[in-house]
Each structure stands twice: as structure tokens, then as C-alpha cells.
């Protein structure tokens, strides 16, 4: 992914949010850290952000 290649030291977490029927396949292809299906519950988003914010690496 271009963002990660441009800033390898930053390693930003990327969350894909999509209503697409192929969301999981797109998420795999883009190598995102997480994905959510629209519509999503705000608690679900909070949990994903919390998990990504506390990960090591």
C-alpha cells in the first residue's frame, strides 16, 4: 500500500469502512488492519480503534 511504503516508520493503522458485498476481499487485497461493514455500531468502531491503538508493533 502506498501510504505504508511512503511512511514505513509510522505504520499507521488503516480501517476500511465499506458497504460493498466484497468488503472482506478488498480488505485482504489492501492489507488493512481491520474492516467494518456499513452500517456499523459506534461501539464496534470504538472496539476496533481500541484494539489497534493498543497493539504492539
N, CA, C and O of each residue as an XYZ file, in Angstrom:
228
protein
N       0.845     -1.169      0.000
C       0.000      0.000      0.000
C       0.892      1.233      0.000
O       1.892      1.275      0.717
N       0.550      2.209     -0.774
C       1.395      3.377     -0.969
C       1.653      4.146      0.329
O       2.787      4.555      0.581
N       0.638      4.347      1.145
C       0.813      5.104      2.389
C       1.858      4.446      3.271
O       2.734      5.122      3.809
N       1.772      3.139      3.422
C       2.731      2.430      4.266
C       4.125      2.458      3.667
O       5.104      2.540      4.408
N       4.244      2.393      2.350
C       5.567      2.414      1.740
C       6.199      3.800      1.856
O       7.422      3.918      1.929
N       5.389      4.831      1.873
C       5.915      6.192      1.999
C       6.331      6.519      3.424
O       7.239      7.323      3.633
N       5.678      5.906      4.409
C       5.953      6.199      5.819
C       6.120      4.901      6.609
O       5.322      4.629      7.507
N       7.128      4.101      6.301
C       7.260      2.793      6.955
C       7.486      2.875      8.457
O       7.087      1.974      9.195
N       8.117      3.941      8.911
C       8.378      4.071     10.341
C       7.119      4.423     11.131
O       7.049      4.137     12.326
N       6.136      5.028     10.497
C       4.918      5.447     11.188
C       3.962      4.279     11.390
O       3.315      4.180     12.433
N       3.868      3.408     10.417
C       2.982      2.246     10.436
C       1.576      2.600     10.936
O       1.110      2.074     11.947
N       0.904      3.513     10.197
C      -0.446      3.895     10.626
C      -1.415      2.734     10.483
O      -1.321      1.947      9.541
N      -2.327      2.636     11.406
C      -3.378      1.623     11.316
C      -4.409      2.094     10.301
O      -4.778      3.268     10.275
N      -4.864      1.179      9.475
C      -5.836      1.520      8.444
C      -7.070      0.652      8.624
O      -6.984     -0.575      8.690
N      -8.228      1.319      8.703
C      -9.508      0.629      8.845
C     -10.346      0.928      7.605
O     -10.600      2.087      7.280
N     -10.765     -0.114      6.928
C     -11.632      0.023      5.768
C     -13.079     -0.003      6.240
O     -13.478     -0.903      6.979
N     -13.860      0.978      5.816
C     -15.290      1.034      6.138
C     -16.031      1.020      4.810
O     -15.865      1.922      3.990
N     -16.852     -0.012      4.599
C     -17.480     -0.171      3.293
C     -18.797     -0.918      3.404
O     -18.999     -1.737      4.300
N     -19.687     -0.613      2.469
C     -20.947     -1.347      2.363
C     -20.885     -2.366      1.231
O     -21.888     -3.009      0.922
N     -19.737     -2.516      0.620
C     -19.569     -3.421     -0.511
C     -19.756     -4.877     -0.099
O     -19.389     -5.278      1.006
N     -20.324     -5.644     -0.992
C     -20.504     -7.075     -0.749
C     -19.166     -7.809     -0.739
O     -19.070     -8.919     -0.217
N     -18.138     -7.194     -1.314
C     -16.816     -7.830     -1.353
C     -15.829     -7.129     -0.420
O     -14.623     -7.124     -0.669
N     -16.342     -6.548      0.635
C     -15.518     -5.800      1.589
C     -14.348     -6.632      2.115
O     -13.225     -6.133      2.184
N     -14.587     -7.862      2.479
C     -13.523     -8.689      3.046
C     -12.423     -8.966      2.029
O     -11.242     -8.968      2.375
N     -12.803     -9.198      0.785
C     -11.805     -9.433     -0.254
C     -10.978     -8.166     -0.509
O      -9.763     -8.236     -0.692
N     -11.644     -7.025     -0.519
C     -10.936     -5.757     -0.713
C     -10.000     -5.505      0.468
O      -8.861     -5.077      0.278
N     -10.469     -5.765      1.667
C      -9.640     -5.576      2.858
C      -8.396     -6.453      2.795
O      -7.303     -6.009      3.145
N      -8.560     -7.692      2.352
C      -7.406     -8.583      2.217
C      -6.430     -8.065      1.167
O      -5.218     -8.067      1.383
N      -6.959     -7.624      0.036
C      -6.103     -7.145     -1.052
C      -5.336     -5.893     -0.636
O      -4.165     -5.738     -0.983
N      -5.985     -5.007      0.101
C      -5.346     -3.765      0.537
C      -4.483     -3.944      1.789
O      -3.732     -3.045      2.170
N      -4.598     -5.104      2.415
C      -3.838     -5.411      3.634
C      -4.097     -4.409      4.752
O      -3.173     -3.952      5.426
N      -5.375     -4.076      4.935
C      -5.741     -3.163      6.016
C      -5.690     -3.891      7.345
O      -5.659     -5.120      7.391
N      -5.683     -3.131      8.415
C      -5.606     -3.721      9.752
C      -6.952     -4.228     10.249
O      -7.017     -5.156     11.055
N      -8.020     -3.614      9.764
C      -9.371     -4.013     10.174
C     -10.353     -3.490      9.140
O     -10.040     -2.602      8.347
N     -11.545     -4.060      9.169
C     -12.595     -3.542      8.288
C     -13.936     -3.647      8.993
O     -14.180     -4.550      9.793
N     -14.785     -2.700      8.671
C     -16.136     -2.665      9.231
C     -17.133     -2.578      8.089
O     -16.890     -1.923      7.075
N     -18.252     -3.247      8.272
C     -19.318     -3.208      7.281
C     -20.311     -2.120      7.653
O     -20.743     -2.029      8.802
N     -20.675     -1.291      6.669
C     -21.701     -0.270      6.899
C     -23.074     -0.916      6.848
O     -23.274     -1.851      6.073
N     -23.992     -0.470      7.613
C     -23.802      0.455      8.739
C     -23.158     -0.283      9.909
O     -23.332     -1.493     10.060
N     -22.427      0.438     10.719
C     -21.781     -0.176     11.875
C     -22.179      0.572     13.133
O     -22.558      1.743     13.095
N     -22.085     -0.120     14.223
C     -22.398      0.443     15.526
C     -21.176      1.203     16.040
O     -20.046      0.753     15.852
N     -21.387      2.324     16.673
C     -20.259      3.107     17.167
C     -19.429      2.334     18.193
O     -18.221      2.549     18.302
N     -20.061      1.449     18.934
C     -19.320      0.627     19.891
C     -18.368     -0.314     19.156
O     -17.268     -0.588     19.636
N     -18.786     -0.800     18.010
C     -17.932     -1.667     17.205
C     -16.703     -0.886     16.714
O     -15.583     -1.393     16.767
N     -16.914      0.326     16.245
C     -15.802      1.169     15.820
C     -14.877      1.458     16.998
O     -13.656      1.383     16.858
N     -15.431      1.779     18.129
C     -14.630      2.058     19.331
C     -13.755      0.856     19.677
O     -12.578      1.013     20.003
N     -14.329     -0.340     19.606
C     -13.572     -1.547     19.927
C     -12.424     -1.779     18.954
O     -11.331     -2.175     19.361
N     -12.668     -1.536     17.676
C     -11.617     -1.699     16.675
C     -10.504     -0.685     16.914
O      -9.326     -1.040     16.879
N     -10.860      0.554     17.152
C      -9.855      1.591     17.412
C      -9.072      1.266     18.672
O      -7.850      1.410     18.690
N      -9.735      0.840     19.702
C      -9.060      0.491     20.954
C      -8.068     -0.653     20.734
O      -6.939     -0.611     21.224
N      -8.499     -1.664     20.000
C      -7.622     -2.805     19.721
C      -6.400     -2.377     18.919
O      -5.281     -2.782     19.233
N      -6.600     -1.571     17.900
C      -5.482     -1.139     17.072
C      -4.551     -0.185     17.821
O      -3.340     -0.195     17.600
N      -5.109      0.629     18.695
C      -4.300      1.596     19.443
C      -3.406      0.918     20.491
O      -2.371      1.461     20.877
N      -3.810     -0.256     20.940
C      -3.053     -0.927     21.990
C      -2.188     -2.065     21.472
O      -1.534     -2.751     22.257
N      -2.177     -2.273     20.172
C      -1.378     -3.371     19.612
C       0.108     -3.028     19.686
O       0.504     -1.863     19.733
N       0.889     -4.061     19.694
C       2.338     -3.881     19.673
C       2.814     -3.896     18.236
O       2.224     -4.564     17.387
N       3.881     -3.161     17.961
C       4.462     -3.181     16.630
C       4.122     -1.964     15.903
O       4.526     -1.799     14.752
